[in-house]
Amino acid sequence: MKVKCPTCHTEVIWNEQAKHRPFCSKRCQLIDLGQWANEEHSIPSDEHKLDTLPDNIDIEDIEAMLAQQSHNDDFFKP
Ligand SMILES: [Zn+2]
């Protein structure tokens, strides 16, 4: 079975080895999570997503950003 990566639309073979399915990679998984976090996921246009996909994105930067956001959520809890 093949699925298309929601982030970059690369075909992904859906099996036990595809650790990041339905994404093709951790990079695309984190990009998608980051878009949810930034509330930019409401635009369903695939072309838009491809246009805005950073070319040289750094996974460590995204992980740091997500960690920062979860930290902030905790911070604002009563
Ligand atoms: Zn991908």
N, CA, C, O and the ligand as a Tripos MOL2 file, in Angstrom:
@<TRIPOS>MOLECULE
protein
  313   311    79     0     0
PROTEIN
NO_CHARGES

@<TRIPOS>ATOM
      1 N           0.8420   -1.1940    0.0000 N.3       1 MET1
      2 CA          0.0000    0.0000    0.0000 C.3       1 MET1
      3 C           0.8740    1.2400    0.0000 C.2       1 MET1
      4 O           1.8550    1.3290    0.7380 O.2       1 MET1
      5 N           0.5040    2.1900   -0.8360 N.am      2 LYS2
      6 CA          1.2490    3.4490   -0.8900 C.3       2 LYS2
      7 C           0.3270    4.6010   -0.5040 C.2       2 LYS2
      8 O          -0.8530    4.6130   -0.8570 O.2       2 LYS2
      9 N           0.8690    5.5490    0.2110 N.am      3 VAL3
     10 CA          0.1390    6.7810    0.5100 C.3       3 VAL3
     11 C           1.0260    7.9460    0.0940 C.2       3 VAL3
     12 O           2.2270    7.7820   -0.1190 O.2       3 VAL3
     13 N           0.4250    9.1150   -0.0190 N.am      4 LYS4
     14 CA          1.2270   10.2950   -0.3430 C.3       4 LYS4
     15 C           1.4810   11.1010    0.9110 C.2       4 LYS4
     16 O           0.5650   11.3700    1.6870 O.2       4 LYS4
     17 N           2.7120   11.4770    1.1010 N.am      5 CYS5
     18 CA          3.0850   12.2980    2.2400 C.3       5 CYS5
     19 C           2.2550   13.5770    2.2340 C.2       5 CYS5
     20 O           2.2560   14.2910    1.2300 O.2       5 CYS5
     21 N           1.5420   13.8950    3.3240 N.am      6 PRO6
     22 CA          0.6980   15.0920    3.3580 C.3       6 PRO6
     23 C           1.4910   16.3840    3.1860 C.2       6 PRO6
     24 O           0.9380   17.4030    2.7730 O.2       6 PRO6
     25 N           2.7600   16.3460    3.4950 N.am      7 THR7
     26 CA          3.5530   17.5660    3.4360 C.3       7 THR7
     27 C           4.1490   17.7900    2.0570 C.2       7 THR7
     28 O           3.9920   18.8710    1.4890 O.2       7 THR7
     29 N           4.8310   16.7910    1.5050 N.am      8 CYS8
     30 CA          5.5400   17.0070    0.2390 C.3       8 CYS8
     31 C           5.0180   16.1470   -0.8940 C.2       8 CYS8
     32 O           5.4850   16.2600   -2.0280 O.2       8 CYS8
     33 N           4.0310   15.2680   -0.5910 N.am      9 HIS9
     34 CA          3.3620   14.4480   -1.5970 C.3       9 HIS9
     35 C           4.2610   13.3990   -2.2330 C.2       9 HIS9
     36 O           3.9580   12.8770   -3.3060 O.2       9 HIS9
     37 N           5.3540   13.0950   -1.5760 N.am     10 THR10
     38 CA          6.1490   11.9590   -2.0040 C.3      10 THR10
     39 C           5.3920   10.6780   -1.6690 C.2      10 THR10
     40 O           4.7490   10.5840   -0.6230 O.2      10 THR10
     41 N           5.4720    9.6870   -2.5650 N.am     11 GLU11
     42 CA          4.8000    8.4270   -2.2600 C.3      11 GLU11
     43 C           5.5440    7.6920   -1.1510 C.2      11 GLU11
     44 O           6.7660    7.5460   -1.1820 O.2      11 GLU11
     45 N           4.7730    7.2380   -0.1790 N.am     12 VAL12
     46 CA          5.3320    6.5410    0.9640 C.3      12 VAL12
     47 C           4.7390    5.1360    0.9900 C.2      12 VAL12
     48 O           3.5220    4.9730    0.9120 O.2      12 VAL12
     49 N           5.5870    4.1300    1.0980 N.am     13 ILE13
     50 CA          5.0880    2.7560    1.2320 C.3      13 ILE13
     51 C           4.7080    2.5370    2.6890 C.2      13 ILE13
     52 O           5.5420    2.6460    3.5880 O.2      13 ILE13
     53 N           3.4300    2.2260    2.9050 N.am     14 TRP14
     54 CA          2.8860    2.1250    4.2610 C.3      14 TRP14
     55 C           3.1940    0.7220    4.8040 C.2      14 TRP14
     56 O           2.5010   -0.2480    4.4940 O.2      14 TRP14
     57 N           4.2390    0.6430    5.6150 N.am     15 ASN15
     58 CA          4.5700   -0.6320    6.2300 C.3      15 ASN15
     59 C           5.2350   -0.3960    7.5800 C.2      15 ASN15
     60 O           5.3380    0.7400    8.0430 O.2      15 ASN15
     61 N           5.6730   -1.4520    8.1900 N.am     16 GLU16
     62 CA          6.2380   -1.3350    9.5360 C.3      16 GLU16
     63 C           7.4930   -0.4820    9.5620 C.2      16 GLU16
     64 O           7.8230    0.1320   10.5760 O.2      16 GLU16
     65 N           8.1940   -0.4520    8.4250 N.am     17 GLN17
     66 CA          9.4340    0.3230    8.3780 C.3      17 GLN17
     67 C           9.1800    1.8220    8.2240 C.2      17 GLN17
     68 O          10.0610    2.6400    8.4890 O.2      17 GLN17
     69 N           7.9760    2.1710    7.7970 N.am     18 ALA18
     70 CA          7.6770    3.5920    7.5790 C.3      18 ALA18
     71 C           7.3080    4.2310    8.9170 C.2      18 ALA18
     72 O           6.1350    4.4060    9.2480 O.2      18 ALA18
     73 N           8.3350    4.5670    9.6590 N.am     19 LYS19
     74 CA          8.1160    5.0210   11.0320 C.3      19 LYS19
     75 C           7.3350    6.3270   11.1090 C.2      19 LYS19
     76 O           6.6700    6.6040   12.1070 O.2      19 LYS19
     77 N           7.4210    7.1240   10.0530 N.am     20 HIS20
     78 CA          6.8010    8.4410   10.1140 C.3      20 HIS20
     79 C           5.5380    8.5060    9.2720 C.2      20 HIS20
     80 O           5.0250    9.5920    9.0030 O.2      20 HIS20
     81 N           5.0290    7.3360    8.8500 N.am     21 ARG21
     82 CA          3.8190    7.3350    8.0330 C.3      21 ARG21
     83 C           2.6810    8.0920    8.7220 C.2      21 ARG21
     84 O           2.5930    8.0350    9.9490 O.2      21 ARG21
     85 N           1.8240    8.7850    8.0130 N.am     22 PRO22
     86 CA          1.8030    8.8550    6.5500 C.3      22 PRO22
     87 C           2.8380    9.8140    5.9590 C.2      22 PRO22
     88 O           2.8230   10.0760    4.7570 O.2      22 PRO22
     89 N           3.7050   10.3210    6.7700 N.am     23 PHE23
     90 CA          4.7280   11.2270    6.2570 C.3      23 PHE23
     91 C           5.9160   10.4370    5.7330 C.2      23 PHE23
     92 O           6.1430    9.3020    6.1500 O.2      23 PHE23
     93 N           6.6840   11.0430    4.8060 N.am     24 CYS24
     94 CA          7.8140   10.3330    4.2190 C.3      24 CYS24
     95 C           9.0100   10.3840    5.1540 C.2      24 CYS24
     96 O           9.9280    9.5730    5.0260 O.2      24 CYS24
     97 N           9.0140   11.3210    6.0890 N.am     25 SER25
     98 CA         10.1930   11.5020    6.9230 C.3      25 SER25
     99 C           9.8060   12.2710    8.1810 C.2      25 SER25
    100 O           8.7240   12.8490    8.2770 O.2      25 SER25
    101 N          10.7170   12.2580    9.1310 N.am     26 LYS26
    102 CA         10.4960   13.0290   10.3540 C.3      26 LYS26
    103 C          10.3910   14.5160   10.0270 C.2      26 LYS26
    104 O           9.6390   15.2530   10.6650 O.2      26 LYS26
    105 N          11.1540   14.9420    9.0270 N.am     27 ARG27
    106 CA         11.1330   16.3410    8.6140 C.3      27 ARG27
    107 C           9.7120   16.7770    8.2460 C.2      27 ARG27
    108 O           9.2200   17.8040    8.7150 O.2      27 ARG27
    109 N           9.0660   15.9720    7.3980 N.am     28 CYS28
    110 CA          7.7220   16.3350    6.9540 C.3      28 CYS28
    111 C           6.7280   16.2250    8.1120 C.2      28 CYS28
    112 O           5.7880   17.0150    8.2000 O.2      28 CYS28
    113 N           6.9300   15.2630    8.9850 N.am     29 GLN29
    114 CA          6.0490   15.1120   10.1450 C.3      29 GLN29
    115 C           6.1260   16.3550   11.0260 C.2      29 GLN29
    116 O           5.1040   16.8670   11.4830 O.2      29 GLN29
    117 N           7.3260   16.8270   11.2580 N.am     30 LEU30
    118 CA          7.5140   17.9920   12.1190 C.3      30 LEU30
    119 C           6.9940   19.2570   11.4620 C.2      30 LEU30
    120 O           6.4450   20.1350   12.1280 O.2      30 LEU30
    121 N           7.1730   19.3460   10.1380 N.am     31 ILE31
    122 CA          6.6340   20.5100    9.4230 C.3      31 ILE31
    123 C           5.1190   20.5540    9.6020 C.2      31 ILE31
    124 O           4.5460   21.6110    9.8660 O.2      31 ILE31
    125 N           4.4790   19.3990    9.4560 N.am     32 ASP32
    126 CA          3.0220   19.3570    9.6010 C.3      32 ASP32
    127 C           2.6020   19.7260   11.0190 C.2      32 ASP32
    128 O           1.6510   20.4850   11.2070 O.2      32 ASP32
    129 N           3.2950   19.2000   12.0050 N.am     33 LEU33
    130 CA          2.9960   19.5490   13.3900 C.3      33 LEU33
    131 C           3.1870   21.0400   13.6290 C.2      33 LEU33
    132 O           2.3970   21.6810   14.3230 O.2      33 LEU33
    133 N           4.2460   21.5770   13.0450 N.am     34 GLY34
    134 CA          4.5300   22.9980   13.2030 C.3      34 GLY34
    135 C           3.4400   23.8500   12.5920 C.2      34 GLY34
    136 O           3.0850   24.8980   13.1330 O.2      34 GLY34
    137 N           2.8990   23.3980   11.4510 N.am     35 GLN35
    138 CA          1.8190   24.1550   10.8230 C.3      35 GLN35
    139 C           0.5670   24.1190   11.6750 C.2      35 GLN35
    140 O          -0.1330   25.1240   11.7930 O.2      35 GLN35
    141 N           0.2800   22.9730   12.2680 N.am     36 TRP36
    142 CA         -0.8550   22.9230   13.1920 C.3      36 TRP36
    143 C          -0.6420   23.8920   14.3420 C.2      36 TRP36
    144 O          -1.5510   24.6260   14.7320 O.2      36 TRP36
    145 N           0.5570   23.8830   14.8720 N.am     37 ALA37
    146 CA          0.8530   24.7150   16.0330 C.3      37 ALA37
    147 C           0.7060   26.1900   15.7000 C.2      37 ALA37
    148 O           0.3120   26.9950   16.5440 O.2      37 ALA37
    149 N           1.0290   26.5320   14.4620 N.am     38 ASN38
    150 CA          0.9420   27.9270   14.0580 C.3      38 ASN38
    151 C          -0.4270   28.2900   13.4900 C.2      38 ASN38
    152 O          -0.6390   29.4130   13.0320 O.2      38 ASN38
    153 N          -1.3540   27.3320   13.5240 N.am     39 GLU39
    154 CA         -2.6940   27.5490   13.0010 C.3      39 GLU39
    155 C          -2.6800   27.9890   11.5500 C.2      39 GLU39
    156 O          -3.5310   28.7660   11.1200 O.2      39 GLU39
    157 N          -1.7120   27.4900   10.8000 N.am     40 GLU40
    158 CA         -1.6480   27.7670    9.3650 C.3      40 GLU40
    159 C          -2.1940   26.5950    8.5710 C.2      40 GLU40
    160 O          -2.0830   26.5510    7.3450 O.2      40 GLU40
    161 N          -2.7910   25.6390    9.2880 N.am     41 HIS41
    162 CA         -3.2190   24.4150    8.6320 C.3      41 HIS41
    163 C          -4.6310   24.5290    8.0980 C.2      41 HIS41
    164 O          -5.1470   23.5710    7.5220 O.2      41 HIS41
    165 N          -5.2670   25.6680    8.2720 N.am     42 SER42
    166 CA         -6.6570   25.8250    7.8610 C.3      42 SER42
    167 C          -6.7790   26.0270    6.3500 C.2      42 SER42
    168 O          -7.8780   25.9530    5.7990 O.2      42 SER42
    169 N          -5.6560   26.2800    5.6840 N.am     43 ILE43
    170 CA         -5.6900   26.4540    4.2330 C.3      43 ILE43
    171 C          -5.4400   25.1030    3.5800 C.2      43 ILE43
    172 O          -4.3260   24.5830    3.6480 O.2      43 ILE43
    173 N          -6.4650   24.5190    2.9420 N.am     44 PRO44
    174 CA         -6.3400   23.1570    2.4290 C.3      44 PRO44
    175 C          -5.6180   23.0600    1.0950 C.2      44 PRO44
    176 O          -5.4130   21.9550    0.5930 O.2      44 PRO44
    177 N          -5.2320   24.1710    0.5150 N.am     45 SER45
    178 CA         -4.6200   24.1330   -0.8070 C.3      45 SER45
    179 C          -3.2570   23.4550   -0.7680 C.2      45 SER45
    180 O          -2.3520   23.8970   -0.0590 O.2      45 SER45
    181 N          -3.1190   22.3850   -1.5320 N.am     46 ASP46
    182 CA         -1.8410   21.6840   -1.6020 C.3      46 ASP46
    183 C          -0.7770   22.5700   -2.2400 C.2      46 ASP46
    184 O           0.3790   22.5550   -1.8190 O.2      46 ASP46
    185 N          -1.1600   23.3320   -3.2420 N.am     47 GLU47
    186 CA         -0.1880   24.1980   -3.9020 C.3      47 GLU47
    187 C           0.3630   25.2210   -2.9190 C.2      47 GLU47
    188 O           1.5530   25.5370   -2.9190 O.2      47 GLU47
    189 N          -0.5290   25.7260   -2.0880 N.am     48 HIS48
    190 CA         -0.0850   26.7000   -1.0940 C.3      48 HIS48
    191 C           0.9420   26.0810   -0.1520 C.2      48 HIS48
    192 O           1.9670   26.6850    0.1630 O.2      48 HIS48
    193 N           0.6400   24.8570    0.2890 N.am     49 LYS49
    194 CA          1.5530   24.1960    1.2160 C.3      49 LYS49
    195 C           2.9210   24.0020    0.5720 C.2      49 LYS49
    196 O           3.9500   24.2060    1.2160 O.2      49 LYS49
    197 N           2.9300   23.6100   -0.6860 N.am     50 LEU50
    198 CA          4.2130   23.4050   -1.3600 C.3      50 LEU50
    199 C           4.9500   24.7270   -1.5140 C.2      50 LEU50
    200 O           6.1710   24.7830   -1.3690 O.2      50 LEU50
    201 N           4.2110   25.7860   -1.8080 N.am     51 ASP51
    202 CA          4.8560   27.0830   -1.9870 C.3      51 ASP51
    203 C           5.5040   27.5710   -0.6920 C.2      51 ASP51
    204 O           6.5420   28.2330   -0.7110 O.2      51 ASP51
    205 N           4.8780   27.2360    0.4210 N.am     52 THR52
    206 CA          5.3640   27.7750    1.6740 C.3      52 THR52
    207 C           6.3110   26.8160    2.3970 C.2      52 THR52
    208 O           6.8000   27.1240    3.4850 O.2      52 THR52
    209 N           6.5660   25.6630    1.7950 N.am     53 LEU53
    210 CA          7.4480   24.6950    2.4490 C.3      53 LEU53
    211 C           8.8950   25.2040    2.4100 C.2      53 LEU53
    212 O           9.4380   25.4310    1.3290 O.2      53 LEU53
    213 N           9.5050   25.3790    3.5520 N.am     54 PRO54
    214 CA         10.8800   25.8810    3.5500 C.3      54 PRO54
    215 C          11.8230   24.8800    2.8880 C.2      54 PRO54
    216 O          11.6710   23.6720    3.0670 O.2      54 PRO54
    217 N          12.7880   25.3740    2.1300 N.am     55 ASP55
    218 CA         13.7300   24.4970    1.4390 C.3      55 ASP55
    219 C          14.8200   23.9760    2.3630 C.2      55 ASP55
    220 O          15.2780   22.8410    2.2330 O.2      55 ASP55
    221 N          15.2170   24.8130    3.2810 N.am     56 ASN56
    222 CA         16.3910   24.4780    4.0870 C.3      56 ASN56
    223 C          16.0240   24.4000    5.5630 C.2      56 ASN56
    224 O          16.7750   24.8510    6.4270 O.2      56 ASN56
    225 N          14.8620   23.8230    5.8370 N.am     57 ILE57
    226 CA         14.3780   23.7920    7.2070 C.3      57 ILE57
    227 C          15.2480   22.8730    8.0560 C.2      57 ILE57
    228 O          15.7080   21.8260    7.6000 O.2      57 ILE57
    229 N          15.4560   23.2800    9.2740 N.am     58 ASP58
    230 CA         16.3050   22.5390   10.1900 C.3      58 ASP58
    231 C          15.4320   21.8290   11.2210 C.2      58 ASP58
    232 O          14.7130   22.4680   11.9890 O.2      58 ASP58
    233 N          15.5060   20.5180   11.2260 N.am     59 ILE59
    234 CA         14.6390   19.7450   12.1270 C.3      59 ILE59
    235 C          14.8600   20.1580   13.5810 C.2      59 ILE59
    236 O          13.9160   20.2270   14.3680 O.2      59 ILE59
    237 N          16.1000   20.4270   13.9220 N.am     60 GLU60
    238 CA         16.3700   20.8160   15.3020 C.3      60 GLU60
    239 C          15.6880   22.1350   15.6520 C.2      60 GLU60
    240 O          15.2410   22.3330   16.7820 O.2      60 GLU60
    241 N          15.6130   23.0330   14.6750 N.am     61 ASP61
    242 CA         14.9070   24.2990   14.9120 C.3      61 ASP61
    243 C          13.4270   24.0550   15.1760 C.2      61 ASP61
    244 O          12.8370   24.6640   16.0690 O.2      61 ASP61
    245 N          12.8340   23.1590   14.3910 N.am     62 ILE62
    246 CA         11.4060   22.8850   14.5720 C.3      62 ILE62
    247 C          11.1650   22.2300   15.9240 C.2      62 ILE62
    248 O          10.2220   22.5700   16.6390 O.2      62 ILE62
    249 N          12.0390   21.2820   16.2580 N.am     63 GLU63
    250 CA         11.8740   20.6130   17.5490 C.3      63 GLU63
    251 C          12.0030   21.6160   18.6920 C.2      63 GLU63
    252 O          11.2710   21.5460   19.6790 O.2      63 GLU63
    253 N          12.9230   22.5280   18.5490 N.am     64 ALA64
    254 CA         13.0990   23.5500   19.5790 C.3      64 ALA64
    255 C          11.8620   24.4430   19.6640 C.2      64 ALA64
    256 O          11.4240   24.8230   20.7500 O.2      64 ALA64
    257 N          11.3090   24.7680   18.4930 N.am     65 MET65
    258 CA         10.1140   25.6080   18.4560 C.3      65 MET65
    259 C           8.9430   24.8940   19.1420 C.2      65 MET65
    260 O           8.2190   25.4850   19.9430 O.2      65 MET65
    261 N           8.7740   23.5980   18.8050 N.am     66 LEU66
    262 CA          7.6730   22.8490   19.4050 C.3      66 LEU66
    263 C           7.8660   22.7300   20.9080 C.2      66 LEU66
    264 O           6.9100   22.8480   21.6750 O.2      66 LEU66
    265 N           9.0870   22.5010   21.3200 N.am     67 ALA67
    266 CA          9.3670   22.3940   22.7520 C.3      67 ALA67
    267 C           9.0540   23.7190   23.4450 C.2      67 ALA67
    268 O           8.5070   23.7490   24.5470 O.2      67 ALA67
    269 N           9.4140   24.8140   22.7690 N.am     68 GLN68
    270 CA          9.1450   26.1340   23.3090 C.3      68 GLN68
    271 C           7.6470   26.3550   23.4670 C.2      68 GLN68
    272 O           7.1920   26.8940   24.4760 O.2      68 GLN68
    273 N           6.8720   25.9280   22.4440 N.am     69 GLN69
    274 CA          5.4250   26.1420   22.4990 C.3      69 GLN69
    275 C           4.7770   25.3170   23.6010 C.2      69 GLN69
    276 O           3.9020   25.8080   24.3140 O.2      69 GLN69
    277 N           5.2060   24.0530   23.7440 N.am     70 SER70
    278 CA          4.6180   23.2360   24.8070 C.3      70 SER70
    279 C           4.9990   23.8120   26.1720 C.2      70 SER70
    280 O           4.2250   23.7530   27.1270 O.2      70 SER70
    281 N           6.2060   24.3680   26.2390 N.am     71 HIS71
    282 CA          6.6140   25.0300   27.4690 C.3      71 HIS71
    283 C           5.6910   26.2140   27.7750 C.2      71 HIS71
    284 O           5.2650   26.4070   28.9140 O.2      71 HIS71
    285 N           5.3910   27.0000   26.7380 N.am     72 ASN72
    286 CA          4.5150   28.1500   26.9440 C.3      72 ASN72
    287 C           3.1190   27.7180   27.3770 C.2      72 ASN72
    288 O           2.5000   28.3520   28.2320 O.2      72 ASN72
    289 N           2.6250   26.6210   26.7730 N.am     73 ASP73
    290 CA          1.3000   26.1420   27.1770 C.3      73 ASP73
    291 C           1.2760   25.8380   28.6710 C.2      73 ASP73
    292 O           0.3360   26.2040   29.3760 O.2      73 ASP73
    293 N           2.3110   25.1720   29.1360 N.am     74 ASP74
    294 CA          2.3880   24.8680   30.5560 C.3      74 ASP74
    295 C           2.4360   26.1630   31.3760 C.2      74 ASP74
    296 O           1.8270   26.2820   32.4390 O.2      74 ASP74
    297 N           3.1830   27.1160   30.8360 N.am     75 PHE75
    298 CA          3.3680   28.3770   31.5450 C.3      75 PHE75
    299 C           2.0450   29.0970   31.7800 C.2      75 PHE75
    300 O           1.8380   29.7110   32.8260 O.2      75 PHE75
    301 N           1.1280   29.0110   30.7670 N.am     76 PHE76
    302 CA         -0.1170   29.7520   30.8820 C.3      76 PHE76
    303 C          -1.2300   28.9820   31.5760 C.2      76 PHE76
    304 O          -2.3300   29.4990   31.7720 O.2      76 PHE76
    305 N          -0.9320   27.7390   31.9440 N.am     77 LYS77
    306 CA         -1.9630   27.0020   32.6730 C.3      77 LYS77
    307 C          -2.1450   27.5790   34.0910 C.2      77 LYS77
    308 O          -1.1810   28.0150   34.7200 O.2      77 LYS77
    309 N          -3.3810   27.5720   34.5750 N.am     78 PRO78
    310 CA         -3.6170   28.1260   35.9090 C.3      78 PRO78
    311 C          -2.9320   27.3010   37.0150 C.2      78 PRO78
    312 O          -3.0370   27.6400   38.1930 O.2      78 PRO78
    313 ZN          7.3110   14.2980    2.8530 Zn       79 ZN79
@<TRIPOS>BOND
     1     1     2 1
     2     2     3 1
     3     3     4 2
     4     3     5 am
     5     5     6 1
     6     6     7 1
     7     7     8 2
     8     7     9 am
     9     9    10 1
    10    10    11 1
    11    11    12 2
    12    11    13 am
    13    13    14 1
    14    14    15 1
    15    15    16 2
    16    15    17 am
    17    17    18 1
    18    18    19 1
    19    19    20 2
    20    19    21 am
    21    21    22 1
    22    22    23 1
    23    23    24 2
    24    23    25 am
    25    25    26 1
    26    26    27 1
    27    27    28 2
    28    27    29 am
    29    29    30 1
    30    30    31 1
    31    31    32 2
    32    31    33 am
    33    33    34 1
    34    34    35 1
    35    35    36 2
    36    35    37 am
    37    37    38 1
    38    38    39 1
    39    39    40 2
    40    39    41 am
    41    41    42 1
    42    42    43 1
    43    43    44 2
    44    43    45 am
    45    45    46 1
    46    46    47 1
    47    47    48 2
    48    47    49 am
    49    49    50 1
    50    50    51 1
    51    51    52 2
    52    51    53 am
    53    53    54 1
    54    54    55 1
    55    55    56 2
    56    55    57 am
    57    57    58 1
    58    58    59 1
    59    59    60 2
    60    59    61 am
    61    61    62 1
    62    62    63 1
    63    63    64 2
    64    63    65 am
    65    65    66 1
    66    66    67 1
    67    67    68 2
    68    67    69 am
    69    69    70 1
    70    70    71 1
    71    71    72 2
    72    71    73 am
    73    73    74 1
    74    74    75 1
    75    75    76 2
    76    75    77 am
    77    77    78 1
    78    78    79 1
    79    79    80 2
    80    79    81 am
    81    81    82 1
    82    82    83 1
    83    83    84 2
    84    83    85 am
    85    85    86 1
    86    86    87 1
    87    87    88 2
    88    87    89 am
    89    89    90 1
    90    90    91 1
    91    91    92 2
    92    91    93 am
    93    93    94 1
    94    94    95 1
    95    95    96 2
    96    95    97 am
    97    97    98 1
    98    98    99 1
    99    99   100 2
   100    99   101 am
   101   101   102 1
   102   102   103 1
   103   103   104 2
   104   103   105 am
   105   105   106 1
   106   106   107 1
   107   107   108 2
   108   107   109 am
   109   109   110 1
   110   110   111 1
   111   111   112 2
   112   111   113 am
   113   113   114 1
   114   114   115 1
   115   115   116 2
   116   115   117 am
   117   117   118 1
   118   118   119 1
   119   119   120 2
   120   119   121 am
   121   121   122 1
   122   122   123 1
   123   123   124 2
   124   123   125 am
   125   125   126 1
   126   126   127 1
   127   127   128 2
   128   127   129 am
   129   129   130 1
   130   130   131 1
   131   131   132 2
   132   131   133 am
   133   133   134 1
   134   134   135 1
   135   135   136 2
   136   135   137 am
   137   137   138 1
   138   138   139 1
   139   139   140 2
   140   139   141 am
   141   141   142 1
   142   142   143 1
   143   143   144 2
   144   143   145 am
   145   145   146 1
   146   146   147 1
   147   147   148 2
   148   147   149 am
   149   149   150 1
   150   150   151 1
   151   151   152 2
   152   151   153 am
   153   153   154 1
   154   154   155 1
   155   155   156 2
   156   155   157 am
   157   157   158 1
   158   158   159 1
   159   159   160 2
   160   159   161 am
   161   161   162 1
   162   162   163 1
   163   163   164 2
   164   163   165 am
   165   165   166 1
   166   166   167 1
   167   167   168 2
   168   167   169 am
   169   169   170 1
   170   170   171 1
   171   171   172 2
   172   171   173 am
   173   173   174 1
   174   174   175 1
   175   175   176 2
   176   175   177 am
   177   177   178 1
   178   178   179 1
   179   179   180 2
   180   179   181 am
   181   181   182 1
   182   182   183 1
   183   183   184 2
   184   183   185 am
   185   185   186 1
   186   186   187 1
   187   187   188 2
   188   187   189 am
   189   189   190 1
   190   190   191 1
   191   191   192 2
   192   191   193 am
   193   193   194 1
   194   194   195 1
   195   195   196 2
   196   195   197 am
   197   197   198 1
   198   198   199 1
   199   199   200 2
   200   199   201 am
   201   201   202 1
   202   202   203 1
   203   203   204 2
   204   203   205 am
   205   205   206 1
   206   206   207 1
   207   207   208 2
   208   207   209 am
   209   209   210 1
   210   210   211 1
   211   211   212 2
   212   211   213 am
   213   213   214 1
   214   214   215 1
   215   215   216 2
   216   215   217 am
   217   217   218 1
   218   218   219 1
   219   219   220 2
   220   219   221 am
   221   221   222 1
   222   222   223 1
   223   223   224 2
   224   223   225 am
   225   225   226 1
   226   226   227 1
   227   227   228 2
   228   227   229 am
   229   229   230 1
   230   230   231 1
   231   231   232 2
   232   231   233 am
   233   233   234 1
   234   234   235 1
   235   235   236 2
   236   235   237 am
   237   237   238 1
   238   238   239 1
   239   239   240 2
   240   239   241 am
   241   241   242 1
   242   242   243 1
   243   243   244 2
   244   243   245 am
   245   245   246 1
   246   246   247 1
   247   247   248 2
   248   247   249 am
   249   249   250 1
   250   250   251 1
   251   251   252 2
   252   251   253 am
   253   253   254 1
   254   254   255 1
   255   255   256 2
   256   255   257 am
   257   257   258 1
   258   258   259 1
   259   259   260 2
   260   259   261 am
   261   261   262 1
   262   262   263 1
   263   263   264 2
   264   263   265 am
   265   265   266 1
   266   266   267 1
   267   267   268 2
   268   267   269 am
   269   269   270 1
   270   270   271 1
   271   271   272 2
   272   271   273 am
   273   273   274 1
   274   274   275 1
   275   275   276 2
   276   275   277 am
   277   277   278 1
   278   278   279 1
   279   279   280 2
   280   279   281 am
   281   281   282 1
   282   282   283 1
   283   283   284 2
   284   283   285 am
   285   285   286 1
   286   286   287 1
   287   287   288 2
   288   287   289 am
   289   289   290 1
   290   290   291 1
   291   291   292 2
   292   291   293 am
   293   293   294 1
   294   294   295 1
   295   295   296 2
   296   295   297 am
   297   297   298 1
   298   298   299 1
   299   299   300 2
   300   299   301 am
   301   301   302 1
   302   302   303 1
   303   303   304 2
   304   303   305 am
   305   305   306 1
   306   306   307 1
   307   307   308 2
   308   307   309 am
   309   309   310 1
   310   310   311 1
   311   311   312 2
@<TRIPOS>SUBSTRUCTURE
     1 MET1         2 RESIDUE 1 A MET
     2 LYS2         6 RESIDUE 1 A LYS
     3 VAL3        10 RESIDUE 1 A VAL
     4 LYS4        14 RESIDUE 1 A LYS
     5 CYS5        18 RESIDUE 1 A CYS
     6 PRO6        22 RESIDUE 1 A PRO
     7 THR7        26 RESIDUE 1 A THR
     8 CYS8        30 RESIDUE 1 A CYS
     9 HIS9        34 RESIDUE 1 A HIS
    10 THR10       38 RESIDUE 1 A THR
    11 GLU11       42 RESIDUE 1 A GLU
    12 VAL12       46 RESIDUE 1 A VAL
    13 ILE13       50 RESIDUE 1 A ILE
    14 TRP14       54 RESIDUE 1 A TRP
    15 ASN15       58 RESIDUE 1 A ASN
    16 GLU16       62 RESIDUE 1 A GLU
    17 GLN17       66 RESIDUE 1 A GLN
    18 ALA18       70 RESIDUE 1 A ALA
    19 LYS19       74 RESIDUE 1 A LYS
    20 HIS20       78 RESIDUE 1 A HIS
    21 ARG21       82 RESIDUE 1 A ARG
    22 PRO22       86 RESIDUE 1 A PRO
    23 PHE23       90 RESIDUE 1 A PHE
    24 CYS24       94 RESIDUE 1 A CYS
    25 SER25       98 RESIDUE 1 A SER
    26 LYS26      102 RESIDUE 1 A LYS
    27 ARG27      106 RESIDUE 1 A ARG
    28 CYS28      110 RESIDUE 1 A CYS
    29 GLN29      114 RESIDUE 1 A GLN
    30 LEU30      118 RESIDUE 1 A LEU
    31 ILE31      122 RESIDUE 1 A ILE
    32 ASP32      126 RESIDUE 1 A ASP
    33 LEU33      130 RESIDUE 1 A LEU
    34 GLY34      134 RESIDUE 1 A GLY
    35 GLN35      138 RESIDUE 1 A GLN
    36 TRP36      142 RESIDUE 1 A TRP
    37 ALA37      146 RESIDUE 1 A ALA
    38 ASN38      150 RESIDUE 1 A ASN
    39 GLU39      154 RESIDUE 1 A GLU
    40 GLU40      158 RESIDUE 1 A GLU
    41 HIS41      162 RESIDUE 1 A HIS
    42 SER42      166 RESIDUE 1 A SER
    43 ILE43      170 RESIDUE 1 A ILE
    44 PRO44      174 RESIDUE 1 A PRO
    45 SER45      178 RESIDUE 1 A SER
    46 ASP46      182 RESIDUE 1 A ASP
    47 GLU47      186 RESIDUE 1 A GLU
    48 HIS48      190 RESIDUE 1 A HIS
    49 LYS49      194 RESIDUE 1 A LYS
    50 LEU50      198 RESIDUE 1 A LEU
    51 ASP51      202 RESIDUE 1 A ASP
    52 THR52      206 RESIDUE 1 A THR
    53 LEU53      210 RESIDUE 1 A LEU
    54 PRO54      214 RESIDUE 1 A PRO
    55 ASP55      218 RESIDUE 1 A ASP
    56 ASN56      222 RESIDUE 1 A ASN
    57 ILE57      226 RESIDUE 1 A ILE
    58 ASP58      230 RESIDUE 1 A ASP
    59 ILE59      234 RESIDUE 1 A ILE
    60 GLU60      238 RESIDUE 1 A GLU
    61 ASP61      242 RESIDUE 1 A ASP
    62 ILE62      246 RESIDUE 1 A ILE
    63 GLU63      250 RESIDUE 1 A GLU
    64 ALA64      254 RESIDUE 1 A ALA
    65 MET65      258 RESIDUE 1 A MET
    66 LEU66      262 RESIDUE 1 A LEU
    67 ALA67      266 RESIDUE 1 A ALA
    68 GLN68      270 RESIDUE 1 A GLN
    69 GLN69      274 RESIDUE 1 A GLN
    70 SER70      278 RESIDUE 1 A SER
    71 HIS71      282 RESIDUE 1 A HIS
    72 ASN72      286 RESIDUE 1 A ASN
    73 ASP73      290 RESIDUE 1 A ASP
    74 ASP74      294 RESIDUE 1 A ASP
    75 PHE75      298 RESIDUE 1 A PHE
    76 PHE76      302 RESIDUE 1 A PHE
    77 LYS77      306 RESIDUE 1 A LYS
    78 PRO78      310 RESIDUE 1 A PRO
    79 ZN79       313 GROUP 0 **** ****
